Amino acid sequence: NKAYLDFFGKTLAEVQDFGWQPHAHPDDGERYTSSYLATFNKREPFRCQARFRNANGEYRWLDSVGLPRFSTSGEFLGYVGASPDITESKRLDLHNQFINELDLSLSQITNPDEIVQSATNKLVEYLGATRCHVSEVNHLDGLFIVRKNWESLPYGIQSLAGEYPIDDFITSQFWQALEAGETAIVNDVTTDPRMRDFTSRYLSLRVRAWISVPVLYEKQCEAILAVLEPRARNWRPDEAQLLRDVASRLWWAVKRARAVEALRGSVE
């Protein structure tokens, strides 16, 4: 129907037979097609959830459901069905699953550095991001501190471990928002007017888009979880919420591990 053709941005002739197949996500295409053919050949009801690229180039989750049709004489006529877009609810389910698995994983690690390394590695893989790190905040000296092994980054890319003056990278208004617990989002440092005075610094670090989630303890920002991209990226609201959920859990795990280490040292 028209909705189907509008979704793919193609004509009826272009989607006939398996014309939709190139639009299937690489991780879902084979599974979807084999399930479709197996049920079709058996004349059984079909249902499968998979991602498909729409006319805008965005992958959306579809819940495809089909039922075989037969004539009054029992002749097989084909299938009738629908594929509602379930992207938002599917993302929420996947986020919850990711958080539950992360909670379990972090509960089994006792070293603070390993906790951060594990969490950032998992986030990079899950979000399809390029790099991720946690920085501690030194309020006295006005610094962001990225510790060694507190980041996940591609092989061969320069580490961002070090100390960075806060006012070298964000405006005072930006920092006030972070201190208040607000998530900072920049989709493109070259077009965001708030980044006008800092664009060259970010580009020199091969960062063009970023999202930072502050972690507050007793109303003070103690750390920031950041995901960075070398290309422009439109961060989705559900991604921002996921990072907020992860940041609080991650920092709690770090503080717990540090407390255990301090107690062990005191006993010794």
Solvent accessible surface area in square Angstrom, and as a share of the most:
residue,aa,sasa,rsa
1,N,138,0.71
2,K,148,0.63
3,A,71,0.55
4,Y,84,0.32
5,L,42,0.21
6,D,82,0.42
7,F,46,0.19
8,F,10,0.04
9,G,51,0.49
10,K,58,0.25
11,T,78,0.45
12,L,108,0.54
13,A,85,0.66
14,E,94,0.42
15,V,11,0.06
16,Q,101,0.45
17,D,130,0.68
18,F,77,0.32
19,G,16,0.15
20,W,27,0.09
21,Q,74,0.33
22,P,90,0.57
23,H,13,0.06
24,A,11,0.09
25,H,33,0.15
26,P,110,0.69
27,D,107,0.55
28,D,6,0.03
29,G,12,0.12
30,E,150,0.67
31,R,109,0.40
32,Y,20,0.08
33,T,16,0.09
34,S,61,0.40
35,S,34,0.22
36,Y,65,0.25
37,L,72,0.36
38,A,48,0.37
39,T,25,0.14
40,F,61,0.25
41,N,105,0.54
42,K,134,0.57
43,R,98,0.36
44,E,79,0.35
45,P,86,0.54
46,F,12,0.05
47,R,158,0.58
48,C,13,0.08
49,Q,58,0.26
50,A,0,0.00
51,R,59,0.22
52,F,6,0.03
53,R,77,0.28
54,N,21,0.11
55,A,61,0.48
56,N,137,0.70
57,G,47,0.45
58,E,68,0.31
59,Y,69,0.26
60,R,39,0.14
61,W,29,0.10
62,L,14,0.07
63,D,8,0.04
64,S,6,0.04
65,V,58,0.33
66,G,6,0.06
67,L,97,0.48
68,P,28,0.18
69,R,108,0.40
70,F,102,0.42
71,S,34,0.22
72,T,156,0.90
73,S,102,0.66
74,G,49,0.47
75,E,108,0.49
76,F,48,0.20
77,L,87,0.43
78,G,15,0.14
79,Y,54,0.21
80,V,87,0.50
81,G,56,0.54
82,A,68,0.53
83,S,49,0.32
84,P,70,0.44
85,D,70,0.36
86,I,39,0.20
87,T,0,0.00
88,E,109,0.49
89,S,65,0.42
90,K,40,0.17
91,R,29,0.10
92,L,106,0.53
93,D,86,0.45
94,L,56,0.28
95,H,14,0.06
96,N,73,0.37
97,Q,98,0.44
98,F,19,0.08
99,I,10,0.05
100,N,99,0.51
101,E,98,0.44
102,L,1,0.01
103,D,55,0.28
104,L,114,0.57
105,S,27,0.17
106,L,5,0.03
107,S,66,0.43
108,Q,133,0.59
109,I,32,0.16
110,T,96,0.56
111,N,55,0.28
112,P,11,0.07
113,D,59,0.30
114,E,102,0.46
115,I,0,0.00
116,V,0,0.00
117,Q,50,0.22
118,S,23,0.15
119,A,0,0.00
120,T,0,0.00
121,N,69,0.35
122,K,74,0.31
123,L,1,0.00
124,V,27,0.16
125,E,145,0.65
126,Y,73,0.28
127,L,20,0.10
128,G,62,0.59
129,A,13,0.10
130,T,29,0.17
131,R,10,0.04
132,C,1,0.01
133,H,21,0.09
134,V,3,0.02
135,S,4,0.03
136,E,20,0.09
137,V,18,0.10
138,N,41,0.21
139,H,68,0.30
140,L,169,0.84
141,D,90,0.47
142,G,28,0.26
143,L,30,0.15
144,F,27,0.11
145,I,26,0.13
146,V,7,0.04
147,R,102,0.37
148,K,159,0.67
149,N,76,0.39
150,W,1,0.00
151,E,12,0.05
152,S,9,0.06
153,L,55,0.27
154,P,49,0.31
155,Y,225,0.86
156,G,72,0.69
157,I,40,0.20
158,Q,147,0.65
159,S,53,0.34
160,L,12,0.06
161,A,44,0.34
162,G,30,0.28
163,E,111,0.50
164,Y,48,0.18
165,P,55,0.34
166,I,12,0.06
167,D,108,0.56
168,D,46,0.24
169,F,29,0.12
170,I,7,0.03
171,T,43,0.25
172,S,69,0.44
173,Q,128,0.57
174,F,12,0.05
175,W,36,0.13
176,Q,112,0.50
177,A,29,0.23
178,L,3,0.01
179,E,62,0.28
180,A,71,0.55
181,G,33,0.32
182,E,100,0.45
183,T,30,0.17
184,A,5,0.04
185,I,54,0.28
186,V,0,0.00
187,N,60,0.31
188,D,17,0.09
189,V,1,0.01
190,T,62,0.36
191,T,102,0.60
192,D,23,0.12
193,P,98,0.62
194,R,110,0.40
195,M,0,0.00
196,R,178,0.65
197,D,102,0.53
198,F,16,0.07
199,T,28,0.16
200,S,83,0.54
201,R,97,0.35
202,Y,18,0.07
203,L,81,0.40
204,S,87,0.56
205,L,51,0.25
206,R,145,0.53
207,V,3,0.02
208,R,88,0.32
209,A,0,0.00
210,W,8,0.03
211,I,0,0.00
212,S,10,0.06
213,V,4,0.03
214,P,12,0.08
215,V,17,0.10
216,L,68,0.34
217,Y,103,0.39
218,E,145,0.65
219,K,188,0.80
220,Q,91,0.41
221,C,1,0.01
222,E,43,0.19
223,A,0,0.00
224,I,7,0.03
225,L,2,0.01
226,A,5,0.04
227,V,1,0.00
228,L,12,0.06
229,E,8,0.04
230,P,38,0.24
231,R,157,0.57
232,A,56,0.43
233,R,51,0.19
234,N,122,0.63
235,W,17,0.06
236,R,74,0.27
237,P,114,0.72
238,D,36,0.19
239,E,4,0.02
240,A,4,0.03
241,Q,85,0.38
242,L,2,0.01
243,L,0,0.00
244,R,89,0.32
245,D,41,0.21
246,V,0,0.00
247,A,2,0.01
248,S,62,0.40
249,R,91,0.33
250,L,3,0.02
251,W,11,0.04
252,W,159,0.56
253,A,2,0.02
254,V,0,0.00
255,K,65,0.28
256,R,68,0.25
257,A,2,0.02
258,R,85,0.31
259,A,62,0.48
260,V,66,0.38
261,E,72,0.33
262,A,68,0.52
263,L,119,0.59
264,R,121,0.44
265,G,44,0.43
266,S,92,0.59
267,V,121,0.69
268,E,163,0.73
